[in-house]
Amino acid sequence: MSDKSNFSPEEETSVNDSNSKRYRITLEYDGSDFFGWQIQPEQRTVQGQLEDALARLYGGRIQVYGSGRTDTGVHASGMVAHFDSPHKYTQEVILKAVNANLPPDVRITEIEPVSPDFHARFSARWRWYRYRLSRKYSPLGRQYRWTPDFQLDDELLKQAADLFIGEHDFTAFSKADPAIDDHRCCVHAAEWLCLDDEWKFHIVANRFLRHMVRQIVGSICDVARGKYSSDQISEALASKRKILNVYTAPAHGLCLMKVGYGTFPYLDKDCNVIQNFPFP
């Protein structure tokens, strides 16, 4: 399926006016059948579905700005976005009407008015992702957990995760993108929860490069199965270039959990609520 909006950037007349209001929304979606977040020609994307639903409500294109771009197959429980729209409806009406026009694999969970200077992407201070791996294949969890076909050492998983904490150049652990010239990211936390039936990897950083989380997971798993040593990972990180054949973990195990707009680890800068790491 693809996004089939009747409103193109070249042909549209903006429905915004001097009485427009900016809204911040939080979304959750199952990324299995989406070609990622960002609108792409003839592809079904989360942004495209959302803008189509808003267009049905307002009678014209409302552009949505996301806090980031999730790849094909990646899920989200806390994606944040914003849009400007005419001050015609209450936020309760917007929430109900837009959700009624969205497909069943995406929903707005929260909506609130924000100041005109709020930007879902540029105002964000940190992002939290979770990656899930299953110890045993399950048909019920196959869309949300990766089941490796090799054994992993729990202690090596935990030790290798520590290597990525701090500010580093992540060129060696991301997909090359000629549009990006700054590859430095600050990882606030990276930790594995080793449970009876699965592993959960949680990572929080100020920003992430394309495929960065998935390549970090893949490289940590390579250490935990004996393919690479921790020293080799450290050397690759310090080299600022691709010197290892880093494995990119499958997209379906990854979920964007939350986007933070206060200083980590404060989840709510207004209420000053502290959330200790690791997360659930």
Phi, psi and omega in degrees: 000155178226164176284126184239064178281142176274002184248113178255151179303330183283329188257344188290153166246123186300139177268358179285152178215189183294341179263017182292157181228143180264133179240140172258132179234151173245135183235155167231144179205151172270113186280001187306319184250018177252146176269048180087186181280309193286139177303132176220144183304131175059026178233149178274114182233160181294313180300319180297316179296321181293315179293326175297317181295320178293323179297324178294327181283317188260348179079018179188167185289130172247116182280134181251137180244121182269162178284350180179186181234111175276147182279172176307128176087351180276140183262171176209139171244352182215035175295136178247141177214168174219159175207157174253135181213158177302145181278071184252330187233157173286160180295331177294319179293317179300312181302311183292317184291316181293316179298327179293337180257004177267151175292165186291350181263013175210140179214146167277127181258335180215149174214140177205146175289143180226169180290156182298341181269000176286136176226125185304323182271307189281341176274347183291141180255332179202158176232142180240123176244152173233138175239134183245135174235140180260139176285336181218133182300137176225128177301330183285335182252008189294337180276349188232356179220140174268133177251101180295151178262029177216161181279145180237139177269119185302317183292323178292326175303311183294318181294319182291328179298325181298335183296335187266352181288138181111186180266125182217163168272119187258029177304320183289347185230045177202165179278135181300134180218110183297343180279348181254124178247354177244113184252013180274131178225150178251110179271116182279325183204144176208118187206145177258138168252117183259105184256176183296321186249352182200168171247141174236126178252124179247134179218135180233132179211164179291331178200162178227142174273170182296130180064011185297311181298316183294326178283329173296314178300314180299319181289323177296319177295325177296325175291316184290345177252002174091008180286317178235158175264164176299325179297322179294323177294316179299318179296320179295319179296318181288334184289334182062029177205168182280100177244353176240152175275080186285131180280136176263111181298149182302149185293328190292346178275354188260139178219130172282114187272316185198150173243128185254143180242009173240181180287128177299138009261031177276115181283330182231103186291337180281316180271349177059039181278127180267130175246111179289149177263140012276159178276171180299000000 
